């Protein structure tokens, strides 16, 4: 039987592109497919597979660091606090417009308004059904906070909005720490 396939040695050097994350995954996929279908070269298939590995390691590590490490947790807390500060402005604007505070955060989205009512700390965890910030209307006042990293309300890691104005009596926000 005559071998109709050309040698693939000229492609072996392209495996070095696997050191570049993301680019290496595409190069590896291409080398693997060429090794399987065009050249029938086991070494090229092997190079293609291992060219994908650095991309998986880099992006897997980034996912882990942003989701589960203390550094990633600190960033999620900052993001949550920023969203809370913006949400206080939305709640107060709703109060100015309607002369009452909303009964729920969903009311802030009426008339197509853009209000971020989902807590990014809760939204990043799979299986959590209610990802909204905790909001409770109490007469002419309200409380608004995130349950924090432990996802349990009224614990020491709860995150509250920061009002920078010295006179908070103009606002209905109650911060219960």
Beta strands, then each sheet from edge to edge (+ up, - down):
strand 1: 134-138
strand 2: 141-146
strand 3: 159-160
sheet 1: 1+ 2- 3+
end
